[in-house]
Amino acid sequence: MKNTIILFIFGALTFSASAASKLQKVERIMQLMNTEHELQEQMEKIVENLKPYSKIQDENRFKEIMDQILNVDKLLAYQKKQYMAEFNESELDDIIVFYQSQGGKRLKRINSQIFSDSMQYAHQMIQKKIHLLKN
């Protein structure tokens, strides 16, 4: 019985250390990808796009409500959980190596612009066909 308890405690400590190491790797990836900044920018764009649909006149009140709805810290925590669930430590290591490479650094520099351009293009596509929703 004593050996079983010791094995259980050792296993729990090993799992805890592994989870901490994995979390550190996920946080490193998010740092390399500039995730917090990118997410904040996207949330600001979403908020701007929602303004015309709001009846709230007070700019500060509108921002306060949107911060409650689109909480960046909660979204970041959710993303961390997703990375932790989807990738093993070896894959996380590979991702870190990629984002430290020239190609990874370049992707980081231009990815938000590509995404932004894609969203503008999608908006143009919607505007051209919005009449289909009105009929």
N, C-alpha and C positions, 0 to 999 in steps of 0.2 A: 504494500500500500504506500509506504514511504517513497519507494522508487517511482511509483506512478505519479505521485504529487510532484516530485522533483522533475520528472520528464514533462509534466504539464506546464510547470512554471518555466522551464527552459524553453519549451515550445512557444509559450506566450511571449517571452522576452525576445526570442528570435524573430517571431512574427512582427512584434512591435518595432524592432530595429529595422527590419526589412521594409515595413510600411513607412517608417520615417525616412529611410533612404529613398524610397520610391517617391514620396511626397517632395523631397528636396529636388529630385530630378524633374518632376513635373513643374515645380516652381521655377527651376532654371530654364526649362523650355519656354514657359510663359514669359519669362524675362527676356530671353533671346528673341522671341517673337513680338515683344513689345505689346503683349496681349491687353494689359490694362489700358494703355493709351489708345490702342485701336478700338477697344470696346467702348471706351468713353466717347471717342469721336463718333462711333456709329450710333450710340444712344442719343447724342446731341442732335444728329441728323434726324433720327426718328422723332424726337421731341419737336423739332422745327416743322417736320411734315405733319405732325398732329395738331399744331397750333390752330390752323384754320378751322378745325372741326370742334374746337373747344368753345364753350360758352363762358369760360372763366376769363374775365377781363384783366384782372391783376396778374401781371407778369410773374411776380415773385410767388404768388399762390399757385399758379400753373406749374412753375418749375418745381415747387415743393411737392406737389401731388405727383408729378411725373417722376421725381426722384424716389418716391415711395413705390410707384408701380414698376419702374425700371431701375432697380437698385443694382449698381455696378458690382458692389462687394458680393452680393448674393449670386450674381451671374458668374463672377470669377470663382467663387466657391463651387458652384455647380460645374463649371468647366474643369476644375481640378479633380472633382470626383469622377467626371467622365474620362479624363486621361488616366486616372488611377485604375478605373475599371477596364478600360479598353487596351491598355498597353502593359506588357511585362517590362521588367527592368532592362533587359537587353534591348528591346525596341526603343525604350526611352533613351538609352545610351546612343543608339543609332540616330535618333532624332536630334539629340544634342550635337552630335558630330556634324550632321547635315547643316544645322543652323549656324554652326561655327565655320562652315566652308564658304568659299566665295559664292557659290550658287545660292546657298542658304541666306547669306547676307544680302545678296541682290534681290532675292525673292522678298525678303523682309522689307527692303526699301521700296519696291514697286507694287507689292501685293495690295496695299490699301488703295492705291490709285486705280489698279485694275478692278478691284471690287467697286469702288466709287463710280468708275466709268460704266461698269456693268449695270449698276443700279440706275444711273441716269438713262442708259439705253432702255432698260425695262420701263422706266417712267415714260419715255417717249413712245414706246410700243403701246403702253396703256392709253396714253392720250390720243393716239391715232385710232384706237378702237373703243374708246369709252362710250361712244354712241350706241354700241351693241348692248350695253348694260342698261341703257335708258329706254329701250324699246320694250 
